[in-house]
């Protein structure tokens, strides 16, 4: 059995980018900065992708600077840099659900 379930809480780095597809589907994408579990000034950044109804809700509620909890599946988006040819990657969460939090957690 495989389990790929991630729950992240962090601050939204920018307003979501919304894509409306011809078939009626919708995708919302935004960055989420998560404080690492060790002492550091630098957050860990994830790309969050939400689809369909979650994307519609995110379009209305998710804004730069909001504290958000996202639950979803982690995958690595991998590509080759067109200019340098170097292998590149970034962590992406395919979100299943999210909550906009009113105040900091913990």
Contact map, one row per residue, 1 for C-alpha under 8 A:
1110000000000000000000000000000000000000000000000000000000000000000000000000000000000000000000000000000000
1111000000000000000000000000000000000000000000000000000000000000000000000000000000000000000000000000000000
1111100000000000000000000000000000000000000000000000000000000000000000000000000000000000000000000000000000
0111110000000000000000000000000000000000000000000000000000000000000000011100000000000000000000000000000000
0011111000000000000000000000000000000000000000000000000000000000000000111100000000000000000000000000000000
0001111100000000000000000000000000000000000000000000000000000000000001111100000000000000000010000000000000
0000111110000000000000000000000000000000000000000000000000000000000011110000000000000000000000000000000000
0000011111000000000000000000000001000000000000000000000000000000000011100000000000000000000000000000000000
0000001111100000000000000000000001000000000000000000000000000000001111000000000000000000000000000000000000
0000000111110000000000000000000111100000000000000000000000000000001110000000000000000000000000000000000000
0000000011111000000000000000000111000000000000000000000000000001111100000000000000000000000000000000000000
0000000001111110000000000000011110000000000000000000000000000111111100000000000000000000000000000000000000
0000000000111110000000000000011110000000000000000000000000000001100000000000000000000000000000000000000000
0000000000011111000000000000011000000000000000000000000000000011100000000000000000000000000000000000000000
0000000000011111100000000000010000000000000000000000000000000111000000000000000000000000000000000000000000
0000000000000111110000000001110000000000000000000000000001100110000000000000000000000000000000000000000000
0000000000000011111000000001110000000000000000000000000000000000000000000000000000000000000000000000000000
0000000000000001111100000111100000000000000000000000001000100000000000000000000000000000000000000000000000
0000000000000000111110000111000000000000000000000000000000000000000000000000000000000000000000000000000000
0000000000000000011111011110000000000000000000000000000000000000000000000000000000000000000000000000000000
0000000000000000001111111100000000000000000000000000000000000000000000000000000000000000000000000000000000
0000000000000000000111111000000000000000000000000000000000000000000000000000000000000000000000000000000000
0000000000000000000011111000000000000000000000000000000000000000000000000000000000000000000000000000000000
0000000000000000000111111100000000000000000000000000000000000000000000000000000000000000000000000000000000
0000000000000000000111111110000000000000000000000011000000000000000000000000000000000000000000000000000000
0000000000000000011110011111000000000000000000000011101100000000000000000000000000000000000000000000000000
0000000000000000011100001111100000000000000000001111001000000000000000000000000000000000000000000000000000
0000000000000001111000000111110000000000000000011110001101100000000000000000000000000000000000000000000000
0000000000000001110000000011111000000000000000111100000000000000000000000000000000000000000000000000000000
0000000000011111100000000001111100000000000000111000000000000000000000000000000000000000000000000000000000
0000000000011100000000000000111110000000000011110000000000000000000000000000000000000000000000000000000000
0000000001111000000000000000011111000000000011110000000000000000000000000000000000000000000000000000000000
0000000001111000000000000000001111100000001111000000000000000000000000000000000000000000000000000000000000
0000000111100000000000000000000111110000001111000000000000000000000000000000000000000000000000000000000000
0000000001000000000000000000000011111000011100000000000000000000000000000000000000000000000000000000000000
0000000000000000000000000000000001111111011100000000000000000000000000000000000000000000000000000000000000
0000000000000000000000000000000000111110000000000000000000000000000000000000000000000000000000000000000000
0000000000000000000000000000000000011111000000000000000000000000000000000000000000000000000000000000000000
0000000000000000000000000000000000011111100000000000000000000000000000000000000000000000000000000000000000
0000000000000000000000000000000000010111111000000000000000000000000000000000000000000000000000000000000000
0000000000000000000000000000000000000011111000000000000000000000000000000000000000000000000000000000000000
0000000000000000000000000000000000110001111100000000000000000000000000000000000000000000000000000000000000
0000000000000000000000000000000011110001111110000000000000000000000000000000000000000000000000000000000000
0000000000000000000000000000000011110000011111000000000000000000000000000000000000000000000000000000000000
0000000000000000000000000000001111000000001111100000000000000000000000000000000000000000001000000000000000
0000000000000000000000000000001111000000000111110000000000000000000000000000000000000000011110000000000000
0000000000000000000000000000111100000000000011111000000000000000000000000000000000000000011110000000000000
0000000000000000000000000001111100000000000001111100000000000000000000000000000000000000000111100000000000
0000000000000000000000000011110000000000000000111110000000000000000000000000000000000000000111100000000000
0000000000000000000000000011100000000000000000011111011001000000000000000000000000000000000001111000000000
0000000000000000000000001111000000000000000000001111111100000000000000000000000000000000000000100000000000
0000000000000000000000001110000000000000000000000111111100000000000000000000000000000000000000000000000000
0000000000000000000000000100000000000000000000000011111110000000000000000000000000000000000000000000000000
0000000000000000000000000000000000000000000000000111111111000000000000000000000000000000000000011100000000
0000000000000000010000000111000000000000000000000111111111100000000000000000000000000000000000000000000000
0000000000000000000000000101000000000000000000000011111111110000000000000000000000000000000000000000000000
0000000000000000000000000000000000000000000000000000111111111000000000000000000000000000000000000000000000
0000000000000001000000000001000000000000000000000100011111111100000000000000000000000000000000000000000000
0000000000000001010000000001000000000000000000000000001111111100000000000000000000000000000000000000000000
0000000000000000000000000000000000000000000000000000000111111100000000000000000000000000000000000000000000
0000000000000000000000000000000000000000000000000000000011111110000000000000000000000000000000000001000000
0000000000010011000000000000000000000000000000000000000001111111010100000000000000000000000000000001000000
0000000000010111000000000000000000000000000000000000000000001111110000000000000000000000000000000000000000
0000000000111110000000000000000000000000000000000000000000000111110000000000000000000000000000000000000000
0000000000111100000000000000000000000000000000000000000000000011111000000000000000000000000000000000000000
0000000000110000000000000000000000000000000000000000000000000111111100000000000000000000000000000001100000
0000000011110000000000000000000000000000000000000000000000000000111110000000000000000000000000000001111100
0000000011110000000000000000000000000000000000000000000000000100011111000000000000000000000000000111100000
0000001111000000000000000000000000000000000000000000000000000000001111100000000000000000000000000111100000
0000011110000000000000000000000000000000000000000000000000000000000111110000000000000000000000111110000000
0000111100000000000000000000000000000000000000000000000000000000000011111000000000000000000000111100000000
0001111000000000000000000000000000000000000000000000000000000000000001111100000000000000000011111000000000
0001110000000000000000000000000000000000000000000000000000000000000000111110000000000000000011110000000000
0001110000000000000000000000000000000000000000000000000000000000000000011111000000000000001111000000000000
0000000000000000000000000000000000000000000000000000000000000000000000001111100000000000001111000000000000
0000000000000000000000000000000000000000000000000000000000000000000000000111110000000000111100000000000000
0000000000000000000000000000000000000000000000000000000000000000000000000011111000000000111100000000000000
0000000000000000000000000000000000000000000000000000000000000000000000000001111100000011110000000000000000
0000000000000000000000000000000000000000000000000000000000000000000000000000111110000011100000000000000000
0000000000000000000000000000000000000000000000000000000000000000000000000000011111001111000000000000000000
0000000000000000000000000000000000000000000000000000000000000000000000000000001111111111000000000000000000
0000000000000000000000000000000000000000000000000000000000000000000000000000000111111000000000000000000000
0000000000000000000000000000000000000000000000000000000000000000000000000000000011111000000000000000000000
0000000000000000000000000000000000000000000000000000000000000000000000000000000011111100000000000000000000
0000000000000000000000000000000000000000000000000000000000000000000000000000000111111110000000000000000000
0000000000000000000000000000000000000000000000000000000000000000000000000000000110011111000000000000000000
0000000000000000000000000000000000000000000000000000000000000000000000000000011110001111100000000000000000
0000000000000000000000000000000000000000000000000000000000000000000000000000011110000111110000000000000000
0000000000000000000000000000000000000000000000000000000000000000000000000001111000000011111000000000000000
0000000000000000000000000000000000000000000001100000000000000000000000000001110000000001111100000000000000
0000000000000000000000000000000000000000000011100000000000000000000000000111100000000000111110000000000000
0000000000000000000000000000000000000000000001111000000000000000000000000111100000000000011111000000000000
0000010000000000000000000000000000000000000001111000000000000000000000011110000000000000001111100000000000
0000000000000000000000000000000000000000000000011100000000000000000000011110000000000000000111110000000000
0000000000000000000000000000000000000000000000011110000000000000000001111000000000000000000011111100000000
0000000000000000000000000000000000000000000000000100010000000000000001111000000000000000000001111100000000
0000000000000000000000000000000000000000000000000100010000000000000001110000000000000000000000111110000000
0000000000000000000000000000000000000000000000000000010000000000000111100000000000000000000000111111000000
0000000000000000000000000000000000000000000000000000000000000000000111000000000000000000000000001111100000
0000000000000000000000000000000000000000000000000000000000001100011110000000000000000000000000000111110000
0000000000000000000000000000000000000000000000000000000000000000011110000000000000000000000000000011111100
0000000000000000000000000000000000000000000000000000000000000000001000000000000000000000000000000001111100
0000000000000000000000000000000000000000000000000000000000000000001000000000000000000000000000000000111110
0000000000000000000000000000000000000000000000000000000000000000001000000000000000000000000000000000111111
0000000000000000000000000000000000000000000000000000000000000000000000000000000000000000000000000000001111
0000000000000000000000000000000000000000000000000000000000000000000000000000000000000000000000000000000111
